[in-house]
Amino acid sequence: MAITGTPLRIQLLGPVRAWRDGTEVPLGPPKQRAVLSLLASRANDVVGVDTIVDALWDGDVPHSAANSVHTYVAGLRRELEPGRSRRGASAVLVSASGGYCLRTEPDQVDAALFVRRHTEARRSWAQGDTDTSLRLYEEALSLWRGEAYAAIPGPFASMERTRLRDLRLTAVEEWAADMLAAGRHGETAAELIRAVSEEPLREKLRWLLMLTLYRNGRQAHALRVYDEIRRLLSSELGIEPGAELRDLYQQILCGHPGLRTHGGDTTAALPEAPREILLSQAPSPRQLPPSVRGFVGRAVELARLADVLEDELTRSDATTPVAVVDGPAGAGKSAFVLRLAHRLLDRFPDGQLYVDLCGTAVRGKPLTAQEALAQLLDGLGVDATRMPAGLAARASLYRSLLHGRRMLVVLDDALSADQLRPLIPGGSCCVLATSRQRLAGLAARDGAHLLTVGPLDDSTSARLLTGLSGSRLVGQEAAVRRLVAVCGGLPLALRIVAHGLAASPGVPLSTLVEQYAAEHSRLDRLTVEGDANASMRCAFAASYRALPADAARMFRYLGLHGGPFTVEIAATLAETDRDTTRRLLSLLAAHHLLEEEPGHRYRFHGLIGLYAAECAERESPALRQAALTRVLERGPAAPRARCLNGGAGRPDVRTVSL
């Protein structure tokens, strides 16, 4: 019995989604979506609770599995019928005979509609109705939005993914064969190239692609397709191509007249762009690094940015969502973006690309856009011997290969907007990037979404610190408060301290706390020996090296000061005019080396202030002496300088806090 009243539409051929009256319904956690997908695949049939349990859990089934199923069903009912009273009977997800039944029109489930259209297409072809058959094949294939049951757990979803994927490839083969028979080979190549990239060992797809390329006047490309499948079969399975492929290869070499089309479309060209440069042996890259252990906090920021991107991805204006997360060194930008990327995985079934742009690399130098494109193209299967030489050619090929694909591109540690722009593809991809500076130009010109992540609050910092330090801090609230203050909410510093505590079980906790709290050696302690990427000093140094010379000079002079300070104080220290000072302070704030407060006042984060004081030592003693003298001569209204009065009554240039 089908549902009456409220229309319900369900997508299984891609990320599992549902719409009620045209509005998307939130479906909850993965196992809850797994319940809906199982019931939707058997719409209007009762599915027993035991069957649902077997579909969701493989092997070690928890004792609470049946109760969990009831909980998932209750959650689905709340979302699918928001107006239903708690005690009212469900008209959509019905309880019956020890199980549940999803009542909906079968054609409102895309997987069922795909199977139906595929069957009708075969029937029409058998009856000689070519036009109707091809239309039905195209309708069936257009229903796919990615991998079936994407990100749905459990053995049932796994089996259905395999079954439907094979059925889709069969439909592609049948459609392509019918197109070739109708003489429409010029329209067939692009879809076959995508299918072969997805299933490089499927010989029938290769056979069809070879014939399609040959009929489009691309004999060399057709022969290359054969060479690739021969190498793949030999290296992975130790076998040779089948007789049909070998025969077609020989016929193409000989120019057999039977291969040529008879009538139909003999002049249509394949799309421009060298998509046949190399049919990738890894067509769906999975380059995303894992999420970091112990990630805490940022829930509001994650949800807000995810909602913004989801909204943009559902639009039909073919724009590529771009989000850049900026913040100071050690604030956890990369961890945040990876967390977000893993949350969005099911929206990008064609894969994920990842490049560290090394914008503030501890060692080495930033990648150029051209070098970054070489890494991205390598991830897309482009052989090094066929890599275009110039930036424009690489960018063009990159956009061509990603055209029509839903892929997530993560670009870590960007130096500038100019470095990022050539790496942004078009269409249904999405770009997530991190940077230590605020890329306002990318937002203004390219519509990027910018989000700044700063230090964690004290409560979240304490959770991160205690969670990663073993049992050292259990019941030690005072020690936790002091260490949180030492780290100033920067996750990298907190992780370094947690590692130090866990790695020194024989050292009294009080001793370790005092060592970390000592200001004169704090940056020495906030490092993991032998790993420059786990050092607060190295992290700050990388940000400092990325500054223009005049901003770096201002940073050094500010390091002489205890702060907070105003434009006037900064101008006095560095002997610069007010306009130049404002520009340099804004630049330092954009690089997250300064924090701007209301009233045009500025201050350092505690740890960055310590590093700035070290940088101040790079100025000559005479220049430091003069700068501090200028500040002190401003009178009692001047904020305190980092100085120590010497015996002669003059400020000594050694930088300590008064």
NUMAR-457182 format. One record per residue (C-alpha): chain; x, y, z. Coordinates in nm, 3 decimals, m for minus. Example, Ala and Ser with C-alpha at 12.3 -4.5 7.8 and 13.67 -1.06 7.14 Angstrom:
% residues 2
> mol,xx,yy,zz
> A,1.230,m0.450,0.780
> A,1.367,m0.106,0.714
***
This chain:
% residues 658
> mol,xx,yy,zz
> A,0.000,0.000,0.000
> A,0.149,0.333,m0.104
> A,0.153,0.648,0.099
> A,m0.118,0.903,0.035
> A,m0.104,1.269,0.120
> A,0.249,1.395,0.189
> A,0.491,1.319,m0.099
> A,0.817,1.164,0.017
> A,1.116,1.135,m0.216
> A,1.426,0.934,m0.125
> A,1.773,0.928,m0.281
> A,1.984,0.613,m0.249
> A,2.202,0.659,m0.560
> A,2.451,0.884,m0.386
> A,2.444,1.026,m0.033
> A,2.122,0.900,0.128
> A,1.880,1.194,0.142
> A,1.505,1.249,0.169
> A,1.265,1.529,0.078
> A,0.915,1.587,0.212
> A,0.699,1.828,0.011
> A,1.016,1.938,m0.168
> A,1.199,2.025,0.155
> A,1.500,1.817,0.256
> A,1.461,1.622,0.578
> A,1.755,1.579,0.821
> A,1.808,1.206,0.862
> A,2.033,1.189,1.165
> A,2.337,0.968,1.231
> A,2.471,0.709,0.984
> A,2.294,0.405,1.131
> A,1.963,0.591,1.137
> A,2.011,0.671,0.768
> A,2.099,0.305,0.716
> A,1.757,0.206,0.858
> A,1.582,0.444,0.619
> A,1.782,0.322,0.319
> A,1.695,m0.042,0.394
> A,1.324,0.034,0.435
> A,1.327,0.253,0.121
> A,1.485,m0.027,m0.081
> A,1.186,m0.242,0.018
> A,0.922,0.029,0.010
> A,0.572,m0.083,0.116
> A,0.704,m0.419,0.245
> A,0.735,m0.505,0.613
> A,1.099,m0.554,0.719
> A,1.149,m0.742,1.045
> A,1.357,m0.597,1.328
> A,1.594,m0.897,1.309
> A,1.650,m0.828,0.941
> A,1.725,m0.464,1.016
> A,1.973,m0.566,1.287
> A,2.149,m0.803,1.046
> A,2.163,m0.525,0.785
> A,2.322,m0.275,1.023
> A,2.568,m0.490,1.217
> A,2.814,m0.740,1.081
> A,2.942,m1.008,1.318
> A,2.949,m0.880,1.677
> A,2.591,m0.756,1.727
> A,2.544,m0.559,2.053
> A,2.277,m0.670,2.300
> A,2.108,m0.334,2.261
> A,2.077,m0.362,1.881
> A,1.699,m0.409,1.874
> A,1.647,m0.115,2.111
> A,1.876,0.093,1.891
> A,1.662,0.008,1.587
> A,1.350,0.129,1.772
> A,1.535,0.450,1.863
> A,1.641,0.507,1.501
> A,1.284,0.451,1.379
> A,1.153,0.699,1.637
> A,1.408,0.955,1.518
> A,1.306,0.904,1.155
> A,0.938,0.943,1.242
> A,1.006,1.277,1.412
> A,1.178,1.407,1.100
> A,0.948,1.254,0.836
> A,0.625,1.356,1.013
> A,0.703,1.661,1.226
> A,0.336,1.740,1.282
> A,0.245,1.398,1.421
> A,0.165,1.378,1.792
> A,0.384,1.151,2.004
> A,0.104,0.901,2.051
> A,m0.040,0.931,1.702
> A,m0.001,0.649,1.449
> A,0.254,0.703,1.177
> A,0.128,0.714,0.820
> A,0.478,0.697,0.670
> A,0.685,0.459,0.883
> A,0.438,0.198,1.001
> A,0.484,m0.069,1.270
> A,0.356,m0.409,1.156
> A,0.417,m0.778,1.224
> A,0.731,m0.739,1.430
> A,0.890,m0.495,1.192
> A,0.851,m0.170,1.005
> A,0.718,m0.062,0.666
> A,0.802,0.259,0.479
> A,0.499,0.366,0.280
> A,0.586,0.562,m0.031
> A,0.539,0.541,m0.406
> A,0.812,0.310,m0.545
> A,0.903,0.563,m0.816
> A,0.984,0.814,m0.541
> A,1.289,0.601,m0.450
> A,1.556,0.672,m0.710
> A,1.713,0.323,m0.696
> A,1.378,0.159,m0.776
> A,1.314,0.410,m1.054
> A,1.661,0.342,m1.199
> A,1.595,m0.032,m1.217
> A,1.255,0.030,m1.376
> A,1.390,0.269,m1.642
> A,1.677,0.030,m1.718
> A,1.433,m0.256,m1.774
> A,1.212,m0.040,m1.995
> A,1.514,0.071,m2.199
> A,1.611,m0.290,m2.268
> A,1.255,m0.374,m2.369
> A,1.233,m0.076,m2.607
> A,1.560,m0.172,m2.772
> A,1.441,m0.528,m2.821
> A,1.129,m0.389,m2.988
> A,1.340,m0.180,m3.227
> A,1.246,0.157,m3.075
> A,1.597,0.306,m3.063
> A,1.505,0.663,m2.975
> A,1.288,0.561,m2.680
> A,1.548,0.313,m2.561
> A,1.827,0.571,m2.558
> A,1.605,0.826,m2.383
> A,1.520,0.574,m2.110
> A,1.888,0.477,m2.063
> A,1.978,0.843,m2.022
> A,1.692,0.898,m1.775
> A,1.811,0.600,m1.574
> A,2.176,0.710,m1.565
> A,2.087,1.070,m1.483
> A,1.944,0.956,m1.148
> A,2.292,0.883,m1.009
> A,2.443,1.144,m0.773
> A,2.749,0.951,m0.662
> A,2.825,0.614,m0.508
> A,2.505,0.434,m0.403
> A,2.442,0.430,m0.027
> A,2.741,0.662,0.018
> A,2.881,0.657,0.375
> A,2.606,0.419,0.495
> A,2.742,0.149,0.731
> A,2.651,m0.218,0.748
> A,2.662,m0.530,0.531
> A,2.334,m0.460,0.350
> A,2.452,m0.119,0.226
> A,2.783,m0.270,0.119
> A,2.613,m0.540,m0.088
> A,2.370,m0.292,m0.242
> A,2.654,m0.059,m0.336
> A,2.823,m0.340,m0.525
> A,2.503,m0.462,m0.690
> A,2.385,m0.121,m0.805
> A,2.731,m0.014,m0.919
> A,2.755,m0.320,m1.141
> A,2.406,m0.259,m1.275
> A,2.492,0.102,m1.355
> A,2.807,0.001,m1.544
> A,2.602,m0.255,m1.735
> A,2.356,0.021,m1.825
> A,2.644,0.240,m1.945
> A,2.774,m0.044,m2.162
> A,2.432,m0.110,m2.313
> A,2.369,0.260,m2.373
> A,2.711,0.302,m2.537
> A,2.662,m0.003,m2.758
> A,2.323,0.132,m2.868
> A,2.472,0.477,m2.935
> A,2.745,0.322,m3.151
> A,2.489,0.116,m3.338
> A,2.294,0.437,m3.403
> A,2.608,0.607,m3.537
> A,2.625,0.856,m3.247
> A,2.983,0.781,m3.142
> A,3.072,1.151,m3.107
> A,2.842,1.177,m2.803
> A,2.965,0.864,m2.630
> A,3.332,0.908,m2.549
> A,3.311,1.134,m2.243
> A,3.078,0.901,m2.051
> A,3.287,0.597,m2.143
> A,3.607,0.769,m2.028
> A,3.447,0.837,m1.689
> A,3.325,0.478,m1.662
> A,3.663,0.331,m1.756
> A,3.833,0.555,m1.499
> A,3.595,0.417,m1.237
> A,3.637,0.052,m1.343
> A,3.971,0.028,m1.528
> A,3.972,m0.355,m1.547
> A,3.627,m0.391,m1.707
> A,3.707,m0.518,m2.056
> A,3.373,m0.450,m2.221
> A,3.398,m0.080,m2.129
> A,3.748,m0.071,m2.278
> A,3.624,m0.241,m2.596
> A,3.348,0.017,m2.638
> A,3.584,0.307,m2.567
> A,3.842,0.180,m2.817
> A,3.581,0.155,m3.090
> A,3.436,0.496,m3.002
> A,3.776,0.665,m3.019
> A,3.859,0.489,m3.347
> A,3.536,0.601,m3.507
> A,3.612,0.957,m3.399
> A,3.942,0.945,m3.587
> A,4.159,0.889,m3.279
> A,4.332,0.566,m3.364
> A,4.639,0.637,m3.147
> A,4.422,0.703,m2.842
> A,4.227,0.384,m2.906
> A,4.549,0.182,m2.916
> A,4.667,0.350,m2.596
> A,4.350,0.234,m2.418
> A,4.443,m0.123,m2.513
> A,4.803,m0.079,m2.394
> A,4.680,0.045,m2.059
> A,4.439,m0.244,m1.998
> A,4.707,m0.491,m2.103
> A,4.954,m0.345,m1.851
> A,4.692,m0.334,m1.577
> A,4.576,m0.692,m1.628
> A,4.934,m0.814,m1.638
> A,5.048,m0.630,m1.324
> A,4.737,m0.685,m1.111
> A,4.605,m1.023,m1.228
> A,4.887,m1.178,m1.429
> A,4.665,m1.233,m1.733
> A,4.630,m1.102,m2.088
> A,4.327,m0.919,m2.235
> A,4.043,m1.138,m2.361
> A,3.995,m1.249,m2.719
> A,3.743,m0.975,m2.804
> A,3.979,m0.699,m2.695
> A,4.275,m0.858,m2.875
> A,4.072,m0.896,m3.195
> A,3.958,m0.533,m3.184
> A,4.316,m0.420,m3.126
> A,4.434,m0.607,m3.435
> A,4.145,m0.476,m3.643
> A,4.225,m0.117,m3.543
> A,4.592,m0.170,m3.631
> A,4.488,m0.300,m3.972
> A,4.217,m0.039,m4.031
> A,3.953,m0.309,m4.081
> A,3.668,m0.157,m4.288
> A,3.406,m0.330,m4.073
> A,3.491,m0.102,m3.782
> A,3.385,0.213,m3.960
> A,3.045,0.361,m3.894
> A,2.771,0.330,m4.149
> A,2.582,0.655,m4.161
> A,2.498,0.855,m3.854
> A,2.730,1.106,m3.690
> A,3.064,1.077,m3.869
> A,3.209,1.421,m3.801
> A,3.124,1.500,m3.439
> A,3.440,1.569,m3.243
> A,3.529,1.454,m2.896
> A,3.531,1.727,m2.635
> A,3.846,1.934,m2.629
> A,4.092,1.878,m2.343
> A,4.327,1.585,m2.314
> A,4.111,1.373,m2.085
> A,4.267,1.070,m2.254
> A,4.615,1.187,m2.145
> A,4.613,0.890,m1.912
> A,4.310,0.696,m1.798
> A,4.386,0.703,m1.432
> A,4.469,0.385,m1.249
> A,4.356,0.569,m0.935
> A,4.053,0.759,m1.070
> A,3.900,0.841,m0.733
> A,4.179,0.977,m0.512
> A,4.136,0.942,m0.137
> A,4.414,1.173,m0.017
> A,4.250,1.326,0.288
> A,4.465,1.282,0.602
> A,4.291,1.141,0.911
> A,4.137,1.367,1.173
> A,4.363,1.448,1.466
> A,4.322,1.255,1.790
> A,4.147,1.432,2.074
> A,3.982,1.710,1.873
> A,3.757,1.915,2.103
> A,3.546,2.228,2.074
> A,3.468,2.438,1.764
> A,3.122,2.279,1.739
> A,2.947,2.609,1.660
> A,3.203,2.709,1.396
> A,3.195,2.364,1.235
> A,2.818,2.362,1.215
> A,2.799,2.717,1.079
> A,3.054,2.662,0.803
> A,2.910,2.320,0.714
> A,2.564,2.478,0.676
> A,2.702,2.754,0.453
> A,2.877,2.504,0.226
> A,2.580,2.264,0.218
> A,2.355,2.551,0.114
> A,2.590,2.653,m0.166
> A,2.635,2.296,m0.284
> A,2.260,2.253,m0.329
> A,2.234,2.549,m0.563
> A,2.231,2.501,m0.938
> A,2.445,2.801,m1.039
> A,2.761,2.589,m1.096
> A,2.974,2.792,m0.855
> A,3.244,2.619,m0.654
> A,3.215,2.678,m0.279
> A,3.546,2.798,m0.132
> A,3.609,2.830,0.242
> A,3.933,2.955,0.397
> A,3.996,2.905,0.768
> A,4.255,3.147,0.904
> A,4.408,3.207,1.244
> A,4.735,3.229,1.435
> A,5.005,2.963,1.430
> A,4.910,2.668,1.648
> A,4.538,2.749,1.661
> A,4.435,2.417,1.503
> A,4.328,2.539,1.159
> A,4.433,2.220,0.980
> A,4.265,2.002,1.242
> A,3.947,2.207,1.205
> A,3.941,2.179,0.825
> A,4.010,1.805,0.833
> A,3.727,1.761,1.082
> A,3.496,1.954,0.851
> A,3.619,1.766,0.544
> A,3.545,1.428,0.699
> A,3.198,1.554,0.794
> A,3.130,1.643,0.428
> A,3.276,1.328,0.271
> A,2.947,1.180,0.154
> A,2.883,1.488,m0.060
> A,3.193,1.415,m0.271
> A,3.180,1.057,m0.401
> A,3.442,1.120,m0.671
> A,3.719,1.156,m0.414
> A,3.934,1.402,m0.222
> A,4.256,1.580,m0.317
> A,4.497,1.720,m0.058
> A,4.802,1.945,m0.098
> A,5.016,2.111,0.168
> A,5.098,2.445,0.006
> A,5.378,2.508,0.262
> A,5.290,2.878,0.281
> A,5.463,2.908,0.619
> A,5.669,2.591,0.602
> A,5.917,2.541,0.884
> A,6.165,2.415,0.628
> A,6.176,2.472,0.254
> A,5.972,2.731,0.067
> A,5.608,2.771,m0.034
> A,5.483,2.581,m0.336
> A,5.409,2.787,m0.642
> A,5.062,2.745,m0.792
> A,5.229,2.561,m1.080
> A,5.396,2.314,m0.842
> A,5.071,2.263,m0.651
> A,4.887,2.190,m0.977
> A,5.147,1.924,m1.060
> A,5.062,1.749,m0.731
> A,4.687,1.779,m0.795
> A,4.719,1.645,m1.150
> A,4.934,1.359,m1.025
> A,4.653,1.272,m0.784
> A,4.415,1.269,m1.079
> A,4.630,1.016,m1.262
> A,4.821,1.237,m1.505
> A,5.154,1.076,m1.586
> A,5.461,1.292,m1.519
> A,5.580,1.250,m1.877
> A,5.257,1.409,m2.000
> A,5.237,1.693,m1.747
> A,5.183,2.031,m1.918
> A,5.470,2.273,m1.863
> A,5.307,2.608,m1.788
> A,5.071,2.735,m1.517
> A,4.788,2.814,m1.760
> A,4.807,2.474,m1.931
> A,4.811,2.288,m1.600
> A,4.519,2.490,m1.466
> A,4.321,2.422,m1.784
> A,4.383,2.048,m1.766
> A,4.301,2.046,m1.394
> A,3.965,2.214,m1.453
> A,3.891,1.983,m1.746
> A,3.960,1.667,m1.545
> A,3.738,1.786,m1.259
> A,3.455,1.906,m1.483
> A,3.136,1.727,m1.386
> A,3.300,1.551,m1.090
> A,3.206,1.607,m0.727
> A,3.540,1.621,m0.554
> A,3.665,1.783,m0.234
> A,3.993,1.975,m0.261
> A,4.176,2.053,0.065
> A,4.461,2.304,0.041
> A,4.657,2.344,0.364
> A,4.868,2.645,0.467
> A,4.807,2.885,0.180
> A,5.040,3.183,0.158
> A,4.825,3.416,m0.052
> A,4.515,3.450,m0.264
> A,4.728,3.441,m0.580
> A,4.862,3.101,m0.477
> A,4.508,2.969,m0.426
> A,4.316,3.109,m0.723
> A,4.455,2.878,m0.997
> A,4.374,2.577,m0.773
> A,4.000,2.646,m0.759
> A,3.812,2.424,m1.009
> A,3.467,2.491,m1.141
> A,3.130,2.325,m1.100
> A,3.031,2.085,m0.827
> A,3.365,2.058,m0.643
> A,3.440,2.228,m0.313
> A,3.763,2.384,m0.183
> A,3.864,2.400,0.183
> A,4.182,2.589,0.264
> A,4.378,2.712,0.563
> A,4.601,3.016,0.595
> A,4.780,3.210,0.866
> A,4.659,3.534,0.717
> A,4.314,3.662,0.637
> A,4.267,3.645,0.259
> A,4.017,3.928,0.230
> A,4.083,3.965,m0.144
> A,3.973,3.607,m0.206
> A,3.644,3.685,m0.034
> A,3.591,4.016,m0.216
> A,3.682,3.899,m0.566
> A,3.612,3.525,m0.561
> A,3.331,3.497,m0.307
> A,3.524,3.277,m0.064
> A,3.383,3.222,0.283
> A,3.633,3.327,0.552
> A,3.634,3.196,0.908
> A,3.886,3.285,1.177
> A,3.961,3.035,1.453
> A,4.133,3.173,1.759
> A,4.252,3.026,2.088
> A,4.023,2.784,2.272
> A,3.843,2.900,2.584
> A,3.974,2.783,2.922
> A,3.718,2.507,2.966
> A,3.782,2.354,2.622
> A,4.157,2.395,2.670
> A,4.134,2.200,2.995
> A,3.942,1.920,2.822
> A,4.204,1.892,2.548
> A,4.494,1.900,2.794
> A,4.351,1.645,3.037
> A,4.227,1.417,2.760
> A,4.572,1.383,2.600
> A,4.793,1.369,2.909
> A,4.685,1.031,3.040
> A,4.603,1.032,3.408
> A,4.857,1.300,3.510
> A,4.599,1.573,3.559
> A,4.314,1.378,3.720
> A,4.198,1.578,4.022
> A,4.469,1.843,3.965
> A,4.251,2.146,3.891
> A,4.506,2.405,4.003
> A,4.778,2.256,3.783
> A,4.536,2.243,3.489
> A,4.449,2.611,3.531
> A,4.816,2.714,3.535
> A,4.904,2.507,3.230
> A,4.603,2.633,3.038
> A,4.715,2.989,3.112
> A,5.069,2.904,2.998
> A,4.939,2.781,2.661
> A,4.695,3.066,2.606
> A,4.438,2.839,2.444
> A,4.655,2.740,2.146
> A,4.588,2.371,2.070
> A,4.943,2.304,1.947
> A,5.088,2.432,2.275
> A,4.835,2.231,2.474
> A,4.923,1.916,2.281
> A,5.295,1.972,2.335
> A,5.240,2.012,2.710
> A,5.015,1.703,2.722
> A,5.286,1.504,2.544
> A,5.548,1.630,2.789
> A,5.338,1.531,3.089
> A,5.263,1.185,2.954
> A,5.626,1.129,2.851
> A,5.766,1.221,3.197
> A,5.584,0.996,3.444
> A,5.881,1.001,3.683
> A,5.896,1.382,3.716
> A,5.668,1.534,3.982
> A,5.376,1.724,3.833
> A,5.459,2.036,4.035
> A,5.809,2.042,3.886
> A,5.678,2.016,3.531
> A,5.422,2.290,3.590
> A,5.690,2.527,3.720
> A,5.912,2.450,3.421
> A,5.635,2.529,3.172
> A,5.528,2.840,3.364
> A,5.874,2.996,3.368
> A,5.850,3.281,3.118
> A,6.220,3.300,3.032
> A,6.228,2.937,2.911
> A,5.866,2.884,2.809
> A,5.925,2.866,2.436
> A,6.217,2.628,2.497
> A,5.980,2.394,2.681
> A,5.698,2.423,2.427
> A,5.868,2.201,2.172
> A,5.907,1.832,2.095
> A,6.273,1.759,2.043
> A,6.358,1.661,1.687
> A,6.026,1.776,1.536
> A,6.021,2.134,1.409
> A,5.651,2.101,1.332
> A,5.583,2.048,1.703
> A,5.754,2.364,1.825
> A,5.579,2.688,1.911
> A,5.895,2.890,1.841
> A,5.930,2.733,1.496
> A,5.560,2.791,1.425
> A,5.588,3.161,1.513
> A,5.914,3.191,1.322
> A,5.746,3.062,1.005
> A,5.475,3.330,1.037
> A,5.740,3.596,1.099
> A,5.941,3.494,0.791
> A,5.631,3.537,0.573
> A,5.609,3.909,0.663
> A,5.725,4.191,0.435
> A,6.042,4.359,0.560
> A,5.871,4.671,0.700
> A,5.610,4.466,0.888
> A,5.882,4.239,1.028
> A,6.069,4.547,1.152
> A,5.753,4.678,1.323
> A,5.702,4.335,1.483
> A,6.054,4.346,1.628
> A,6.005,4.693,1.774
> A,5.672,4.594,1.924
> A,5.854,4.305,2.088
> A,6.030,4.563,2.307
> A,5.696,4.661,2.456
> A,5.478,4.500,2.722
> A,5.152,4.614,2.562
> A,4.874,4.671,2.509
> A,4.962,4.964,2.285
> A,4.808,5.217,2.052
> A,4.903,5.351,1.712
> A,5.086,5.635,1.886
> A,5.298,5.400,2.098
> A,5.382,5.181,1.796
> A,5.473,5.485,1.587
> A,5.698,5.612,1.865
> A,5.875,5.278,1.903
> A,5.945,5.230,1.532
> A,5.976,5.599,1.436
> A,5.715,5.572,1.164
> A,5.434,5.811,1.068
> A,5.080,5.736,1.179
> A,4.951,5.623,0.837
> A,5.239,5.382,0.790
> A,5.195,5.257,1.146
> A,4.824,5.191,1.097
> A,4.899,4.998,0.777
> A,5.166,4.785,0.941
> A,4.956,4.713,1.249
> A,4.666,4.608,1.025
> A,4.901,4.385,0.828
> A,5.032,4.220,1.145
> A,4.674,4.166,1.263
> A,4.581,4.016,0.925
> A,4.873,3.774,0.970
> A,4.741,3.696,1.320
> A,5.061,3.810,1.487
> A,4.868,4.085,1.668
> A,4.522,4.095,1.822
> A,4.321,4.410,1.758
> A,4.092,4.525,2.039
> A,3.814,4.783,2.047
> A,3.936,5.140,2.052
> A,4.219,5.072,1.803
> A,4.435,4.913,2.068
> A,4.653,4.613,2.000
> A,4.811,4.337,2.204
> A,5.013,4.022,2.155
> A,4.890,3.677,2.241
> A,5.104,3.580,2.540
> A,5.323,3.329,2.358
> A,5.358,3.546,2.046
> A,5.467,3.831,2.273
> A,5.747,3.614,2.409
> A,5.859,3.533,2.056
> A,5.838,3.901,1.955
> A,6.065,3.987,2.250
> A,6.318,3.735,2.117
> A,6.296,3.893,1.771
> A,6.357,4.236,1.923
> A,6.706,4.117,2.018
> A,6.790,4.118,1.645
> A,6.794,4.498,1.645
> A,7.121,4.657,1.751
> A,7.157,4.759,2.118
> A,7.172,5.124,2.018
> A,6.845,5.109,1.823
> A,6.667,4.923,2.101
> A,6.799,5.172,2.356
> A,6.671,5.462,2.148
> A,6.328,5.307,2.096
> A,6.275,5.241,2.466
> A,6.395,5.588,2.554
> A,6.139,5.739,2.313
> A,5.859,5.543,2.479
> A,5.963,5.632,2.834
> A,5.989,5.998,2.743
> A,5.621,5.998,2.647
> A,5.552,6.032,3.019
> A,5.349,5.836,3.275
> A,5.057,5.788,3.035
> A,5.274,5.566,2.817
> A,5.219,5.193,2.867
> A,5.500,5.001,3.029
> A,5.792,4.905,2.807
> A,5.978,4.577,2.824
> A,6.290,4.711,2.988
> A,6.499,4.690,3.303
> A,6.642,5.009,3.453
> A,7.018,4.995,3.460
> A,7.251,5.143,3.718
> A,7.289,5.469,3.527
> A,6.916,5.538,3.537
> A,6.877,5.472,3.166
> A,6.661,5.189,3.027
> A,6.861,4.877,2.960
> A,6.775,4.705,2.634
> A,6.739,4.356,2.782
> A,6.373,4.261,2.727
> A,6.199,4.157,3.047
> A,5.860,4.264,3.181
> A,5.848,4.532,3.448
***
